């Protein structure tokens, strides 16, 4: 028995002093922040502090060691210029991040999920950038959401004869969040970024429009921050691009989503509760000096108009997607996606195809098909803004009397919209008795005298 007790004591002593293992390090540089993720065997205990002259971050991981050297990083981008490690006398692993400039660090541990084990996440935000606060631990644990970039890539800016219409293009996921993964290993984050970049290039060449990308590289941005970027750039439309997945690999087709009434009502309540923190919430109107009744009315009016506009542009985009892919559902769907909840910004979420379907996965990987998806979205956006150009925009001043025929429209409904007679439209365009066709552009005459 005594021998057994000694053996048990030795075993327990070994467990007590067993080292945690750092199995790898991943780094995701964004325009003004950098995320590092340490993959560890067990729950990490750590301490973090900063040093200056030169700027450094020191991370001590308690009772841990590396399974392999940290190497192979490209330090050309991001805030980190080098990573050094050393074992401390007390058994801790010290990691030193040499920095290019001062940063604001944030660190937290994450439990295992479907793809990763235990992780230690370190977010470094540019100390001089005006970025939003990092999401709290509970939100961050869902998707490892890093500090978002403040700088946004502008692809063109031409404001002659009125302002450009601003299209915010949001490629879903990114960085350490791959999104859905296809049977052949295709990652959603990569294919939707490719489509987003192609769409942005088309918008850049569209007279009277300007694109803004929420991300133009492989890094993650928190969901609310994506919308904040669009609002900060005074976007007229927000388009979030995704690739759907489902356990049934036969599911296929494109979809377009707008905000559901239930999602709108929950956001409405949140905005009212936090209105004192939103100084420029709805179309440039501050709510922080309004009483609850007036604030409620303003929000309700803004949300109603925004949801109607979202449904309109969503229908135009879905109609064009029909030309390049099967539709998963024949009409615009509604859901409570967080990126659709801006009360003053028409927003749609486009599920381009099912990445979980082998045929559609091949489409998503094919640059030619990526271009077809981008073109369909662009045609829908073009049709919407030719019909409903924002006041003061260049398109409003040059094409306000043109109309692009949408699916199911009749000449009488168009005449009612513009408050002219059907006879005037026919005569103005030489239509005779020919039927209208989807995508056809007609000129609208001045109103009846």
ZAMAR-860619 format. One record per atom (N, C-alpha, C): residue in one letter; x, y negated, z negated. Coordinates in steps of 0.02 Angstrom, whole numbers, plus 50000, padded with zeros to 5 digits. Last residue first. Layout:
<nodes>
AXYZ ...
</nodes>
This chain:
<nodes>
X475174656653405 X475084649353396 X474354648053378 X475924670753329 X475384667853369 X475324660553353 X477754670553312 X477074671853292 X476564668353335 X478934676053440 X478724671553386 X477984672553372 X479204693853472 X479074686853492 X478914682653431 X480474705253453 X479854702853422 X479754695553442 X481114718253553 X481154711253531 X480474708953507 X481584734853508 X481144730253542 X481244723253513 X482464749653527 X482504742853501 X482034738353542 X482194766553478 X482114761253528 X482124754453496 X482134775753377 X482784772753392 X482754767253444 X480804784953450 X481224783653391 X481904781053411 X479794776253568 X480224781953550 X480664780053491 X478104772553621 X478724770753587 X479124776953571 X477364774953786 X477414776153713 X478094774053686 X476824762353901 X477294767653885 X477324768653809 X476024752753954 X475694757753912 X476164763453892 X477124738953943 X476554742053976 X476214746953929 X478274732553899 X478154739553880 X477614742853920 X478934720253905 X478754723753966 X478604731053954 X479144713153791 X479634718453805 X479484722153870 X478114704153786 X478794701653773 X479324706653793 X476994712353804 X477174707553856 X477904705253849 X477004719353682 X477044722853746 X477284718253802 X476884708753591 X477484712953589 X477564716653656 X475614703653626 X476214699353632 X476844703553633 X474804714553595 X474844712253665 X475464707953675 X474884715153459 X475194720553498 X475274718453571 X475294699453380 X474824704053412 X475204709453451 X476104697253220 X475994695453290 X475524700553320 X476644700353095 X476084695653101 X476044692753171 X477534710253074 X477814703853096 X477284698453107 X476664720453031 X477244718752990 X477504711753008 X475764721553137 X475524719053072 X476104716753028 X476634726653234 X476314720153245 X476064717253179 X476904739153179 X477454734353188 X477164727253196 X475654744953188 X475944743953121 X476524738953124 X475474745153327 X475024741053286 X475304739953216 X476444753953370 X476494747053390 X476054742553346 X476994764953238 X476564763153295 X476644755853310 X478174777153179 X477924770253183 X477474769453245 X478764789753177 X478064789153156 X477774782153161 X480394783853150 X479974789753162 X479264788553135 X480614766853203 X480724772453157 X480244778053173 X481364755853314 X480784760153302 X480984766053257 X482024740953263 X482204747653284 X481634752353265 X481834724453321 X481564729753278 X481764736453307 X482294707153313 X482344713753343 X482094718953294 X482394694953256 X481804696253297 X481894702553339 X483584694253191 X482974694453149 X482354695753190 X484864694153236 X484424699553259 X483774699953220 X485544683053187 X485644684953257 X485144690153282 X485234680853054 X485234675053099 X485264677053172 X485364693452997 X484714690152994 X484674684353044 X486714695753015 X486234699753053 X485544696553053 X487254686952923 X487374685852995 X486874689653037 X486094682452792 X486604686752822 X486684685052896 X485044675252742 X485704672252740 X486254676352770 X484124689352686 X484144682152703 X484844679452695 X484514705452753 X484484700952695 X484514693652717 X483464713252876 X484104710152859 X484034705452799 X482624724852919 X482544721052856 X483204717852836 X482954730153043 X482254728953027 X482174724252968 X484304730953033 X484034727153089 X483294725653078 X484414739052921 X484594731952915 X484394727852976 X483974751652973 X483644748352916 X483784740952914 X484874754353077 X484164753453091 X483804749953035 X486074755453005 X485994750253056 X485254748853070 X485794766652927 X485924760252895 X485824754552944 X485664776353029 X485114774952983 X485184768252949 X486944775753083 X486364774053125 X485754772553082 X487714780252974 X487804773453001 X487204771353042 X487284793452962 X487164788752907 X487214781552932 X487754798153086 X487044798453070 X486874793553014 X489144796253070 X488774792653122 X488034792553108 X489434805452968 X489544798252957 X489154794053008 X489124817453035 X488754815552975 X488824807952962 X490074816653138 X489354816753154 X488934814853094 X491264817353067 X491104811253104 X490374810953122 X491164830353021 X491194824952972 X491014818353006 X491274836753144 X490634836853110 X490604831653054 X492624833953169 X492114831753217 X491424831753185 X493294839753059 X493294832453067 X492764830053116 X492604852452963 X492764850653032 X492744843053040 X492124855152838 X492854855152847 X493064852352915 X490754855452858 X491034850352813 X491794849752820 X490634866752939 X490474860052965 X490804854652923 X490974876752847 X491394875652906 X491264868752937 X489884875352762 X490564873952737 X491034872652794 X488874879952843 X488904872752830 X489564870752798 X489194893552842 X489154889852905 X489214882352894 X489164896652703 X489784897452742 X489774893452808 X488554886552577 X488364890352636 X488964890652683 X489044877952485 X488994884952464 X488764889452521 X488884865652537 X489564868252539 X489584875652519 X487614860152628 X487744864752573 X488444867652580 X487724842452668 X487614849452686 X487764853652624 X487564829352613 X487684830352684 X487524837352708 X486564821252518 X486864827852516 X486954830052588 X486624804852474 X486584809152532 X486944815752518 X485714793652384 X486214798952377 X486104803852434 X485484775952386 X485304782652409 X485884787352395 X484844760352332 X485344765652325 X485064772252351 X484734742952312 X484474748852347 X485014754152351 X484924735152163 X485334737552219 X485024743652251 X484414731652042 X484404726452094 X484774728652157 X484564741751950 X483884739051961 X483844734252019 X485424756751978 X485494749451976 X484814746251992 X485364770951986 X484944767351938 X485044759851933 X486054780652052 X485504777452089 X485124772352047 X486954787151973 X487224782252020 X486684778752060 X486164796351902 X486384790251869 X486634784951918 X484714803751969 X485444802951972 X485654796251943 X483404809051959 X483644804051911 X484394803251911 X482574809652120 X482904812652063 X483194807152019 X481664813352267 X481794808852211 X482104812752154 X481884814452448 X481724817152382 X481904812052328 X481184811552605 X481634809052554 X481404811652486 X480714826852693 X480614819852671 X481124817952618 X480954840052720 X480774835652776 X480684828352756 X482454847452656 X481764845452644 X481584840152696 X483574850552732 X483374855052677 X482654853752657 X483694849952906 X483514846452845 X483314851552792 X485114853653010 X484454855352983 X484324851152921 X485974840153093 X485954845953048 X485234847653032 X485864829553178 X486514832853175 X486514839053131 X484594824053173 X484884824953240 X485534828953237 X484324822153041 X483944827453076 X484264828953144 X484984810753011 X485304817052994 X484964822953028 X484004801453049 X484604802253091 X484974808653075 X483074802952947 X482854803753017 X483454804853063 X483844799352837 X483614806352844 X483404807752916 X483974785552860 X484564789952861 X484364797152871 X482634781252848 X483004780052910 X483604784752915 X482354785052716 X481984788052771 X482344787152838 X483234776552648 X483314783852643 X482954787452699 X482684764252674 X483324765752704 X483454773252701 X481464766252599 X481464764352670 X482124766352703 X481874769052470 X481484774052506 X481484772652581 X482514756952440 X482894763152441 X482534768552480 X481434748152442 X481954747352492 X482374753752497 X480744753152331 X480414753052397 X480944752552452 X481674750952230 X481474757752246 X481134758252314 X481724736852231 X482324740752246 X482144747852266 X480434733152192 X480684731252258 X481284735452279 X480454738852062 X479954740852111 X480184739252182 X481514732051998 X481544739252009 X481054741552062 X481024718751996 X481644720352030 X481684727752046 X479864719951920 X479824717451989 X480444719452028 X480434724451799 X479934728451834 X479874726451907 X481274713951762 X481554720551777 X481064724851817 X480314703751742 X480844702951792 X481144709751811 X479544709251637 X479244707651702 X479764707151757 X480514710151535 X480174716151559 X479864714951628 X480844696751516 X481354701351539 X481044707751568 X479614692351467 X479864689851531 X480404694451559 X479564699751346 X479024700151395 X479274698051464 X480734696451274 X480634703251296 X480094703851350 X481454680851338 X481124684951287 X480954691751317 X483124677451399 X482404678451411 X482094682451353 X484474676751398 X484124671051368 X483364671551379 X484924687951462 X485104687251391 X484764681251358 X484714689951594 X484164691751549 X484304690051476 X485104680651739 X485294682951673 X484674684551632 X485114684851905 X484694681951853 X484904684851785 X485774691452006 X486054685151983 X485654681751929 X485004703252023 X485054698252076 X485314691552054 X485024706551863 X484594707651920 X484644701951970 X486124703451772 X485854710151781 X485474711151845 X487184696551698 X487034695451769 X486714701851796 X487444700151569 X487344693051582 X487154691551654 X487064711651461 X487074711051534 X486914703851553 X486864712551328 X487534713951352 X487604713251427 X485534710451308 X485984705251282 X486704706351305 X484954722051356 X484974716151400 X485424710651374 X484774734551306 X485454732051309 X485514725451347 X483434737351315 X483744737951250 X484434734751249 X483244735951452 X482904731351406 X483244731451338 X483994746851496 X484194740151514 X483874734951468 X483274757751444 X483964756551423 X484184749451437 X482054756451511 X482074755951438 X482784754451414 X482514758451642 X482154752251624 X482184751151549 X482934771551637 X483434766251645 X483144759451626 X481704777751624 X482204778551571 X482744773251576 X481084773851742 X480794771651678 X481294772451622 X481884779851839 X481834772651837 X481574770251769 X481654793251815 X482324790551805 X482324783051800 X480294793251851 X480484794951782 X481194792351767 X480354789751987 X480024785251939 X480224786751867 X482014793352052 X481334795352035 X481024790351987 X482994786152181 X482854786652109 X482124788652097 X483244796952323 X483204790352292 X483004791452219 X484164807652433 X483824806452370 X483794799052354 X484174818352571 X484284811452547 X483864810452485 X485014832652640 X484494829652599 X484684822352584 X485284846152758 X485444839552730 X484854836852690 X485564864052741 X485214858052763 X485434851752727 X485284879252645 X485644875152694 X485244868852708 X485484894752562 X485214887952561 X485634883552607 X486174906352555 X485804905152617 X485504898252619 X486704907652430 X487154905152482 X486814904352550 X486044902852286 X485834906452346 X486234903652405 X486614893352204 X486804900252193 X486594904652252 X487194878852293 X486654882552260 X486874889852255 X487684862052329 X487864869052316 X487284872352280 X488034847852439 X487634851752393 X487904858852384 X489064834752437 X488954840952474 X488634845852426 X488844816552448 X488974822852413 X488894828752461 X488944799252430 X488994804852476 X489214811052438 X487954785352401 X488374790352369 X488354796752411 X487794769052442 X487714775752471 X488204780352437 X486974754152417 X487434758852386 X487284765752414 X486844737752483 X486624744752485 X487174749052455 X487384725652461 X486684725752481 X486404732852482 X488534720752332 X488324725352385 X487574724752398 X489384712652254 X488754710152281 X488514714252340 X490424717952187 X490564715852256 X489944713452292 X489794721652070 X490294716452067 X490464713752136 X489024732252119 X488684726152098 X489184720352095 X490014741852146 X489574739552199 X489254732852181 X490544743552017 X490974741152071 X490544738352128 X489434748851950 X489694742351931 X490134739351986 X489334761352010 X488804756452022 X489054749452005 X490494766851956 X490404766752028 X489874761552047 X490254766351820 X490744761751848 X490694761351924 X489374776751800 X489124769851794 X489614764851825 X490274787651824 X489674786551864 X489424779351859 X492074785251835 X491454786551798 X490844784351837 X493094792251959 X492814786051931 X492174787851895 X494604800952001 X493914800951978 X493724794051950 X495514802152155 X495484800552084 X494744799952065 X496114801952297 X495924807552255 X495994805852181 X495444786952374 X495944792152363 X495684797452316 X494584776852370 X494864778352436 X495424783452431 X493024773152292 X493694776252289 X493934777752359 X492084764252335 X492194764852263 X492844768552248 X492334753152468 X492384760052445 X492474760152369 X491364742652564 X491754743052501 X491744750352479 X491194735352728 X491174740952681 X491584739652618 X490134723752806 X490784724752774 X490724730552725 X489354717152955 X489374721552896 X490084722152870 X489364709853072 X488934707553018 X488924711952957 X489684723053181 X489624715853174 X489134714053118 X490604736553129 X489924734253143 X489874726753130 X491814740753088 X491774738553157 X491074736353177 X491544744552958 X492034739152969 X491984736353040 X490724755452978 X490434749352951 X490894743452965 X491704764553022 X491164762553067 X490834756053043 X492484765752907 X492794763152968 X492254760953018 X491554771352820 X491824764652806 X492134761652868 X491404783952879 X490844779352876 X491084772252865 X492684789152854 X492444788352924 X491854783452927 X492674789152715 X493174785152751 X492964783952824 X491634798352692 X491574791452668 X492064786852705 X492164810152743 X491564807252774 X491494799952755 X493234811852653 X493364811352725 X492774808152761 X492534813052533 X492984807252543 X493124806352617 X491904825052555 X491484819052551 X491914812752557 X492994833752557 X492604832952618 X492164826652614 X493514832452424 X493924831052483 X493504829652545 X492524836152333 X492834829552328 X493224827552390 X492234849552366 X491764844252383 X492104837452383 X493404860352435 X493214856352377 X492784850352399 X493424876752493 X493344869752511 X493084865852451 X493514890452473 X493934886052433 X493884878652449 X492594897752540 X493284897752567 X493734892752531 X491444894852471 X491694901752469 X492404902252494 X491694878452393 X491414883152441 X491734890052436 X491304869852247 X491834873152285 X491524878552329 X490794853552189 X490644860452208 X491214863252251 X492064843952105 X491384844852129 X491264852152145 X493304842252047 X493284844152118 X492584844152147 X494004831451947 X493324833951956 X493244835852029 X495214825351945 X495164831751910 X494464834651912 X494864817252095 X495344818452043 X495254825252012 X493084818252130 X493754815752140 X494204817152081 X491344813252151 X491864817252117 X492554814152128 X490814805652308 X490714808752243 X491324812552217 X491134790352375 X491284797452384 X491254800752315 X490144777352416 X490384780852357 X490504788252373 X490094761752481 X490134768752500 X490484772552444 X489144747552501 X489564751152453 X489524758652469 X489084735352616 X488874742252607 X489374745652560 X488524719152638 X489034723352604 X488744730252591 X488364708552774 X488014713352732 X488534718152703 X489184692652775 X489154699652796 X488714703652748 X488344676752792 X488764681652757 X488694688552788 X488484664452925 X488134668452875 X488584673752846 X489494661153022 X488764660753036 X488364665152988 X490804671652966 X490574666453012 X489824666953020 X491474680152879 X490864676852856 X490644671152901 X492224695052860 X492124689952911 X491464686552895 X493194706552806 X492824701152775 X492784695452826 X493584723752772 X493504718152818 X493114712752783 X493854732452668 X494084734252734 X494004728752786 X494424732052506 X493994728652554 X494274730052624 X494484742252367 X494764741252434 X494244737952479 X494574735052208 X494174738752256 X494444737052326 X495204735652044 X495314733452113 X494914737952160 X494884742951933 X494544736651942 X494614734252014 X494564760551914 X494964755151941 X494554748751946 X494134768151754 X494014766651824 X494444760851849 X494844780651657 X494744773551662 X494664771651735 X494024796551694 X494574792151674 X494374784951677 X493084809751635 X493024803451671 X493574798651650 X492874823751617 X493544820851613 X493564814251650 X491544827451607 X491864827551673 X492564824651674 X491134828651476 X490734831851528 X491114832251594 X491924821251394 X492004828451391 X491614831951446 X491504808251408 X492114810351443 X492174817851445 X490414807751324 X490304807251397 X490914809851434 X491054809351201 X490514813951221 X490394813751296 X491994798851195 X492214805851197 X491664810451223 X491484785251305 X491624788451241 X491774795751249 X492344777651443 X491764780851414 X491964784551350 X493354763051427 X493284770151443 X492674773051409 X492774746851477 X493004751551426 X492904758751449 X493284740751640 X492774742151590 X493044746951538 X494694729951671 X494304736051680 X493794736751625 X495674719851730 X495034718651697 X494584724651710 X497404723451697 X496804723951739 X496184722851698 X498534723951621 X498324717451644 X497694717451685 X498744737251589 X498644732551534 X498414725751556 X497954750151669 X498394744451680 X498244739151627 X497714764251566 X497414758851606 X497914753151610 X497864781051554 X498264774951550 X497944769651596 X497334794851464 X497164789851514 X497564783551501 X497554811451436 X497854804951420 X497694800251478 X496884825951367 X496834820951419 X497124814351395 X497174842551345 X497304836051314 X497324830951370 X496134857051349 X496494851751382 X496604845851335 X495774874451366 X495864868651323 X496294863451360 X495374878551537 X495394880251466 X495444873951424 X494224876251677 X494844875051640 X494784877551568 X492984880151730 X493574880151773 X494224879751734 X491984879751634 X491974885251683 X492624885751723 X492964874251492 X492354874451531 X492414879951583 X493654871551325 X493624875051390 X492944874151424 X493674854351261 X493614861651254 X493594864951323 X494864841051255 X494254843951285 X494254851451275 X495474826851165 X495504834051181 X494834836351209 X496124810951217 X495624815051184 X495704822251207 X496734794051228 X496844801251231 X496284804851194 X497284779551310 X496724782751277 X496844790251282 X498244764151324 X498154771451326 X497524773751289 X498584751551428 X498134752851371 X497984760351372 X500284746751471 X499644749951483 X499234749951419 X501594738051558 X501204739351498 X500524742251514 X502424747351689 X502174741151658 X501804743051595 X502924759451720 X503104753951764 X502904747251736 X503544770451590 X503014766751624 X503304761251668 X503844786951540 X504144780551558 X503664776851604 X503214796451418 X503024793851483 X503364787151494 X503754810351332 X503854803151340 X503674801151412 X503264822251219 X503234820351289 X503284812751294 X503794834251105 X503744827051119 X503764825951194 X503124846951012 X503364845251079 X503264837751089 X503664851850847 X503214848350892 X503534847250960 X504594857250762 X504234861950805 X503734858550851 X505364848450693 X504794851250657 X504364856050700 X506274843850786 X506514848450734 X505934851850697 X505534844150951 X505704840850888 X505914846150837 X506014845551119 X505754848951060 X505994845350998 X505524834551251 X506034836951204 X505684840451146 X505324826951415 X505094830951358 X505674833051314 X504744813951525 X505294817451491 X505004821351432 X504274807251677 X504034810951618 X504614814851590 X504164791151759 X504514797451744 X504194800651683 X503284781151788 X503894781651829 X504284787951816 X501554778351797 X502094782151766 X502684782651813 X500524772551867 X500854768451816 X501454771851784 X500364775052047 X500164775551977 X500614771451931 X501574782052161 X500934778852145 X500794779452071 X502824788152155 X502744782152196 X502104778352182 X503084799852093 X502984794052050 X502914787552089 X502574815352115 X502744809552155 X502584803352114 X503194829452022 X502724823852031 X503014818552077 X504034840051993 X503674840252056 X503194834552067 X503874845551820 X504244843051878 X503794843051939 X504124851851667 X503684847151702 X504074844151759 X504544869451648 X504724862351650 X504194858151687 X503394880051558 X503834878851615 X503994871351617 X502774880251439 X502864886751471 X503334886151531 X503294870451299 X503134870951370 X503234878051395 X502534871051136 X503104871351181 X502854872051252 X502024865050973 X501904867151042 X502554867551080 X501664857950852 X501834865050854 X501714868050923 X500754844550920 X500954848250861 X501084855650875 X501414833451029 X500924838951025 X501154843750971 X501614816751043 X501864822451005 X501314827651000 X501974805251161 X501444809951141 X501784815751105 X502304788651198 X502564794751166 X501974798851142 X502574777851331 X502064781151290 X502384787551262 X503474762551358 X503434769751356 X502814771851315 X504394749151424 X503724751651407 X503714759251412 X506074746851353 X505564746951406 X504904750051382 X505014737951287 X505724736251303 X506174742451306 X503974747851176 X504104742651225 X504854741651234 X502874761651146 X503504758251134 X503614753151189 X501434769351069 X501764765751123 X502414762651099 X500834785951027 X501014779051010 X501404775951068 X499874799650971 X500094795551028 X500274788651003 X499794816750922 X499834809750902 X500114805850962 X498764831650916 X499264827250945 X499254820350912 X498274848150941 X498324842750892 X498884838150916 X497284857451054 X497884853551041 X497794848450985 X496734874051053 X496544867151039 X497154862951020 X497834883451167 X497364882751112 X497184875451100 X498544881651286 X498254888151271 X497724887751216 X498254867451394 X498554870651336 X498184877051319 X498614855751512 X498254861951503 X498604865951448 X498494838851509 X498924844251486 X498484850451475 X498264826551624 X497914831951590 X498414837451573 X498294809151649 X498674815251642 X498254820251602 X497864795851755 X497624800951709 X498114806751709 X498054778551775 X498334785251787 X498064789951734 X497504763851861 X497534768251803 X497844774851824 X497294756551976 X497544753051916 X497484757351853 X497124766552081 X497404759852094 X497664756252031 X497724782252007 X497214778152040 X497494771052049 X498504798051992 X498574790751994 X498014787452034 X498434811251897 X497994808351948 X498084800751948 X499264826351854 X499264819051852 X498864816351911 X499414840251745 X499154837451807 X499124829851801 X500414852851677 X500214845851673 X499984843651742 X500374868451584 X500454864351644 X500214857251632 X500344874451462 X500414878751521 X500504874851586 X500934873751308 X500734869051361 X500874872451428 X500424883251175 X500804883451237 X500514878351286 X500754883151000 X500294881951055 X500714881451119 X501614895850907 X501604889450941 X501054889150993 X501294902750748 X501274903650820 X501204896850855 X501244902250614 X501764898250645 X501794899150721 X500174910050583 X500174903250557 X500684898950593 X500594922150637 X500024918650666 X500034911350646 X501654925350550 X501784924350621 X501234920550655 X500964926950432 X501464921550437 X501614920050509 X500214938150464 X499874931850452 X500354925950457 X501274947550473 X500844946150531 X500494939450523 X501764947350342 X502204945250397 X501794943450459 X500654952050275 X500904945350260 X501354942850316 X500554964950329 X500014960150340 X500254953050328 X501764970350277 X501664969850349 X501114964850366 X501494969850140 X502064965850167 X501974964950242 X500434978650132 X500334971550114 X500884967150142 X501074990450169 X500544987750211 X500424980450197 X501934992150061 X502214991150128 X501694988050175 X500984994149961 X501424988149957 X501724986650025 X500415006050000 X500005000050000 X500434993750000 
</nodes>
